[in-house]
Amino acid sequence: MSLPAAAQPALQGGMHMADAVGRFIDTTGVLLFDWRTPVMWAIAGVVIFLAIRKKYEPLLLLPIGFGCLLANMPGSGMMEPGGFLHTIYGFGVVNELFPLIIFVGVGALTDFGPMLANPKTIVLGAAAQLGIFTSLLGAVALGFDLREAASIGIIGSADGPTTIYTASSLAPHILGPIALAAYSYMALVPIIQPPIMRLLTTPRERATKMEQLREVPRRTRILFPIVVCLFCALLIPAATPLIGMLMFGNLLRESGVVERLARTAQNELINITTMLLSLCVGATMVAKDFLTPQTLGILLLGLAAFAVSTAGGVLFGKLMYWWTGGKVNPLIGAAGVSAVPMAARVVEIEGQRANLDNHLLMHAMGPNVCGVIGSAIAAGVLLALLR
Amino acid sequence: MLDGLVILAIGMGVVFSFLILLIFVVHGLHRFERLLSGARPGPAVLPDSPPEEACGEAAAGPAATPAEDEDEGKRLAAALAVAFALETQGAARPPTEAAGESGGAWRRAGRLMLMQPPARVARRGGQP
């Protein structure tokens, strides 16, 4: 058996068995192992545990955790130029492609009917973006530059693709902790939101029953995504990619003539893209970038962004409660953070705690889907000002 | 910090303005619809049409059949929703109240029962 051609000159030059073994050992991960490696493995393990055991956003946290594990295998070079994770990252994250494709699927899954049936609740989707901008201020106060601060603030949108889209454009070096914070807190919506909702409302307000929603004609549902897209392109062009893809997906759904495309967007397209995006995002969590004091600041500011966004929505809901003479339950304001449909479910549960006959789910879906539009607009503003 | 305050003011201003404009756009769409349907009534779908996972083909497409068939379809959908709700929740209590007597009202009542997940289920993954 002959040796590979590349090895022959070395042997001709006098390489002994001991040298060959030494060379091989140099290429193993053992010598590249430092204290940060097991720490990152432990972090990846915690993320995978949360996904599998606790079922916290498993569709996202599982690939993020495994991506983190792969990227922290010493010597594997998967996240270095030429590595396969780096290639996928360049193909779909750097150029912001994956979040946009996911938005097609989100649009195809979203029912704007409750929002169209009760348009006044649209404004709650704006109030719940308050956390984005207040956290931006907090991040600036902690020493982050404006682009980093904007990327941290967008965690408060509770919208994964929007967060990744913004962060990969403004501050790609902190994308890993930002995505981890965003998806972790989205999974914790049922824990984070209820105390804030109860603190800011009275039992009487929480027990408010809302009128049944009216019917929305099919033609209105079809025209809505087209008109919104046109308005967005005219007023906030920077948000048009996000809003455009969201509305395209929704038009697939509502048109009723491209069921195959709608089903693909709702299933295969969003699933494949989510898997690749999450794997790449996890792979950005390499030790030298992740194990810094900055990461702790990002996690804390992300939590604050979520809390302030919830409070902003609920307080504006209270305002609408008084303004409408008690016809709007202020709890639905909390659903103005995106986190579809979890935030709306939390509103339903809290509403029923106050009044067993109170069904707020469909009323909360209005501000909930508006939160998706509101967060995309907020991202557009940040990109227009800072990119 | 001043830059941050400026971004806060512009950002919240733009988000509020856009979504308030959206309210007017939606009202405009409703008016447009009323204008058209005054001349030629068109089919309508309920705003709270359930997700595909819950009712499959039942949610797809508007009903363009005579009123009797449509009502029968709604009654069938109502019966399916109630049966599914009972199966999922393991409860023996059918919806006893619905706002109205139409098939659609009972379908909504059945679906509302279906959409009350146990508290721990709410933590599970939803839309990415």
Interface residues (C-beta under 8 A of the other chain):
Chain A: K54 K55 Y56 E57 P58 L59 L60 I102 G105 V106 L109 D111 G113 P114 M115 L116 A117 P119 K120 I122 V123 G125 A126 A127 Q129 L130 I132 F133 T134 L136 L137 V140 A141 L146 A149 A150 G160 P161 A187 P190 I191 Q212 L213 R214 E215 V216 P217 R218 R219 T220 R221 L223 F224 V227 V228 F231 C232 L235 I236 G256 E259 Q266 I270 T274 A339 V340 P341 M342 R345 V346 E348 I349 Q352 H359 L361 M362 C370 I373 G374 I377 A378 V381 L382 L385 L386
Chain B: M1 D3 G4 L5 I7 L8 I10 G11 M12 V14 V15 F16 F18 L19 I20 L21 L22 I23 V25 V26 H27 L29 H30 F32 E33 L36 S37 G42 P43 A44 V45 L46 P47 D48 S49 P51 E52 A60 G61 P62 A99 L112 M115 Q116 P117 A119 A122 R123 R124 G125 G126 Q127 P128
